[in-house]
Amino acid sequence: MSHHLLFDFSVNKENNTILIKREFDAPLDLVWQAWTTAELLDQWCAPNPYRTETKTLDFSEGGFWHYAIVSPKGEKHWNRYDYKKIEPQKSITELRVFSDEDGTANPDFQYTECILTFQKTKGKTLVMITEKYRNPEMFKKMATHSHKKGFSSHLQNLDELLLTLKNK
């Protein structure tokens, strides 16, 4: 199913940015819903064999998503995305950071700014994600094949979820 859909992972070392382009065989409103609803995010937004567990989601400007990536052994790795700007079904600007279970940002890491854009394209939806790293060390860790592989894995989970949602 997803083997014919666009997936591009580009690294820009001069600007410490990663640009991810991914096409989905689903309408824009369904892709947006999957990206902005806790119950749906928990079904796809982690690389296999991990899973996502939302603690809090306030999808609004000034709100945040606080969640854990849960390992197969039950270990939780907490994250927080603060929503800075939302244009419904067009774009999301968020600041991402590792956090603790209470949602407090880890002081050892700087926020990563991510801009997501959503576009209708020939009956499909194109999502473009620009990750702008302030911390050069974090950029080096993320500008790798393993990050690309993990990102690809959880986007394939989204393909499967969208197929299920389209068939309802």
C-alpha positions in Angstrom: 0.0 0.0 0.0 2.5 2.7 1.1 5.4 1.6 -1.1 4.3 3.9 -3.9 3.7 6.9 -1.6 6.3 9.7 -1.4 8.7 9.6 1.5 11.7 11.9 1.5 14.0 12.6 4.4 16.5 15.4 3.7 19.2 16.6 6.0 20.6 20.2 5.8 23.8 20.3 7.9 24.4 24.0 7.5 21.0 24.9 9.0 20.7 21.9 11.5 17.3 21.0 9.8 15.6 17.9 8.6 12.8 18.1 6.1 10.5 15.1 5.9 7.9 14.8 3.1 5.3 12.1 3.3 2.3 11.4 1.2 -0.8 9.6 2.5 -3.5 7.9 0.5 -6.3 9.6 2.5 -8.2 12.8 2.5 -6.7 15.8 4.2 -9.4 16.0 6.9 -8.7 12.4 8.0 -4.9 12.9 8.1 -5.4 16.1 10.1 -7.7 14.2 12.6 -5.2 11.4 13.0 -2.5 14.0 13.7 -4.5 16.1 16.2 -6.6 13.6 18.3 -5.1 11.7 21.3 -7.0 8.5 20.7 -5.7 8.3 17.1 -2.1 9.5 17.9 -1.8 6.7 20.4 -2.6 4.2 17.6 0.3 5.2 15.3 2.8 7.8 16.6 5.7 5.5 17.7 8.1 3.4 15.7 7.5 -0.4 16.0 7.6 -2.1 18.4 7.0 0.9 20.7 3.7 2.6 21.4 2.5 6.0 22.3 0.5 6.8 25.5 -1.0 10.3 25.8 -1.2 11.8 29.2 -2.6 15.2 28.1 -3.6 16.7 24.8 -4.8 20.3 24.5 -4.6 20.9 20.7 -4.9 24.6 20.7 -2.5 27.5 20.4 -0.7 27.7 23.7 -1.8 24.1 24.5 0.5 21.1 24.5 0.7 17.3 23.9 2.4 15.4 26.8 2.9 11.7 26.0 5.2 8.8 26.5 6.8 6.5 24.0 6.5 3.1 25.7 9.0 0.3 25.1 7.9 -3.3 24.8 9.3 -3.7 28.4 7.0 -0.9 29.6 9.7 1.8 29.9 8.3 5.2 29.3 10.2 8.0 27.6 8.3 11.3 28.1 7.9 14.1 25.6 6.1 17.4 25.3 5.0 19.3 22.2 3.9 22.9 22.8 1.6 24.3 20.1 2.6 27.8 19.0 0.5 28.3 15.9 -2.3 26.2 14.3 -3.9 26.8 11.0 -6.6 24.1 10.8 -5.9 21.6 8.1 -3.0 23.7 6.9 -0.1 23.9 9.4 1.1 23.3 12.9 4.1 25.0 14.5 5.2 23.2 17.7 8.2 23.2 20.1 9.3 19.6 21.0 11.3 18.6 24.0 12.0 15.7 26.2 10.2 16.0 29.5 9.5 14.1 32.7 6.3 12.4 33.7 4.8 15.7 35.0 5.5 17.5 31.7 8.4 19.5 32.9 10.9 20.1 30.1 14.3 18.4 30.5 16.7 21.3 31.1 19.5 19.4 29.4 17.8 19.8 26.0 16.7 22.7 24.0 13.4 22.8 22.2 13.3 21.7 18.6 11.0 23.8 16.5 8.8 21.7 14.1 6.6 23.1 11.3 4.2 20.7 9.8 2.2 21.6 6.6 -0.7 19.7 5.2 -1.7 19.8 1.5 -4.2 18.1 -0.8 -2.4 16.5 -3.7 -4.2 14.5 -6.4 -6.6 12.8 -4.0 -3.9 12.2 -1.4 -2.5 14.3 1.4 1.1 15.6 1.5 2.6 16.3 5.0 5.9 18.2 5.2 7.7 18.4 8.5 10.6 20.7 9.0 12.6 20.0 12.2 14.8 22.9 13.2 17.4 21.9 15.8 18.9 24.5 18.1 21.2 22.0 19.7 23.9 20.8 17.3 24.4 17.6 19.3 20.8 16.7 19.2 20.8 17.4 15.4 23.7 15.0 15.0 21.7 12.3 16.8 18.6 12.8 14.7 20.2 13.3 11.3 20.8 9.6 11.0 19.5 6.6 9.2 18.0 5.2 12.4 15.8 8.4 12.9 14.8 8.1 9.2 13.9 4.4 9.7 12.0 5.1 13.0 10.1 7.9 11.4 9.3 5.8 8.4 8.0 3.0 10.7 5.6 5.2 12.6 4.3 6.8 9.4 3.6 3.3 8.0 1.5 2.8 11.2 -0.4 5.9 10.2 -1.0 4.4 6.7 -2.6 1.3 8.3 -4.7 3.4 10.6 -5.9 5.7 7.8 -6.9 2.6 5.8 -9.0 1.4 8.7 -10.6 4.8 9.2 -11.4 5.2 5.5 -13.1 1.8 5.4 -15.4 2.7 8.4 
